[in-house]
């Protein structure tokens, strides 16, 4: 919790489940989130399926489900052409990939 409170920006890639969890996260500091596949209708009503945010001069796109692992980096690059990085959830597997041009997937 201390790290979340100290963060400049909290990114959440979905599966918050309830609006109350979203509100708790927002109470910790600046937060940007997208909805996930297990989120209730109330969460889906207040969050987008995909979004992007500017952080320290970089554009970070966010989406819950980035699809199959095969071709994911190139697919996300095409889907979010103006982004420097894409943060996604759904798989719940730690991942960091970097393209030759510096584009990152987390």
Buried (B, 14 or more C-beta within 10 A) or exposed (E): EEEEEEEEEBBBBBBBBEBEBBEEBBEBEEBBBBBBEEBEEBBBEEBEEBBBBEBEEEBBBBBBBBBEEEEBBEBBBEBBEEBBBBBBBBBEEEEEEEEEEEBBBB
